[in-house]
Amino acid sequence: MESPSWQKKRYPGATLAVVTANSPVRLHLSASQDARSAVTAAFNTDAAYLDLGDRCKQVLVGPGSILHAHCPTEQVGVAELAAAARQYARLAVELLAEEEEE
């Protein structure tokens, strides 16, 4: 992969090598999703490497914001943690109910 021109100017001795790549992950969004809307962000997840078959949905969910993840100011409030626990319970019930319907 060719390095962008700005990178060549700023880091003249640097090279860029793509070590791995994967297709976008298709998300399963439900009507019970919180009021906060889903966002698209450039990051990677191990979910793309799991071959779970067509019957198993991959779900990426958690408290906090991906826009602030893995940085010096990363934080999650106590209220968000409590809301996440409730969301995990709802999600488990919903996904298990879908499994029983099939």
VENWO-V614249 format. One record per helix or strand. SS is the DSSP state (~ for helix, > for strand). FROM is the first residue (numbers start at 1). TO is the last residue. If there is no record, write none. Layout:
ss:SS from:FROM to:TO
ss:SS from:FROM to:TO
This chain:
ss:~ from:5 to:10
ss:~ from:46 to:49
ss:~ from:66 to:68
ss:~ from:78 to:101
